[in-house]
Amino acid sequence: MTTTVTPAQKPRYELLDGLRGVAALMVIFYHIGECFATSPTDQVINHGYLAVDFFFVLSGFVIGYAYDGRWKRGLTTGGFLLRRIIRLQPMVIIGVLLGVISFIIQGSEKWDGTAVSTSAVMLSLLLGLFMLPSLPGTAPEVRGNGEMFPLNGPSWSLFFEYIGSIFYAIFLHRMTTRVLAAFTAIAGILLAAIAIGNGSGAYHTGVGWTAADGGFWMGLVRMTFSFSAGLLMSRGFKPVKIRGAFWICSALIIALLAVPYVGGSEPCVANGIYDTICTLFVFPAIVYLGASGRTTDPHSARTCEFLGQISYPVYIIHYPFMYMMYAWAWKNSLGFDTVWPVAAGIVVTVIILAWLFLKFYDEPVRRYLNSRLKRN
């Protein structure tokens, strides 16, 4: 996911860019762990799914900071949404194209070995290109495990990012701070109910990637709270004095996402409480601290810049490589001791490809589209 915005008159929060990159890399490690997990309770980097909630908070904060004051100066709903499409969609297209290539390499079959027709694959590709979800059990849901975006699973969070942008453009930016606070609180209560009330079936908030079993609505609540919380914080933001904010916040993100399942080997409400605390309180605090800090040396500045640049490309292109690794490891019953060199190679490859796609595709395409937007 990405939250970068480009109004020239406002400075960037470079630490938030860097933190987004840290969280994106943790998502890769989380998905590597999926290869060897047998249940939600034994996943390595167990809470990696919470990175998406961090992304949503950060997105709401940066979008509110960049755009809240521009509506009275002539910004239109269509103009804002077009800017978001230009920012997000070029890499969405690359992710889906990589996804269809990986699916064909795997043999164009579901996880249970059932062959998938070319027409179904092409329909899934078409839906993915236009960010339209595949419903469970339908032809374009080609992997057979309920993913809304089966050619590139993480696109589900971009789907909700688009919904958040639409919400912001239509009504969130119009809300007074008091009304927005009430709206955010209600969404937070609903999210806590999902986590503690076991909406996921395993007392966690890793929901939204499938439309099955209420997944769409739970994902919508998940995005609504975090995005609104970030937006709320952006209003009247007053930084606090903090030294080493990037390194402190990075350590917190890594530690929080790496925590094992809370409560043991069986689904436990304690894990739902953990997810609730992280999402409702800790992630907003990390974003606040990250926005308060500044880079004070060239090394930190370069680190944040690089991590921020690759964060979105890394996030949106890595999962097709995971699909191929999963298929190879599962088909041959391989353990981590055998797979880890391949996994390490994937991490390096994804980072390199992310940078190449950024520099030679994403940035040039966005520059061209933005220049056309300014002319019109």
Salt bridges, closest charged atoms under 4 A:
ASP17 OD2 - ARG12 NH2 2.53
ASP17 OD1 - ARG20 NH1 3.29
ASP53 OD1 - ARG222 NE 2.93
ASP68 OD2 - ARG235 NE 3.13
GLU109 OE2 - LYS331 NZ 3.92
GLU161 OE2 - ARG84 NH2 2.98
ASP275 OD1 - HIS47 NE2 3.38
ASP362 OD2 - ARG87 NH1 3.68
ASP362 OD2 - ARG366 NE 3.20
GLU363 OE1 - LYS359 NZ 3.61
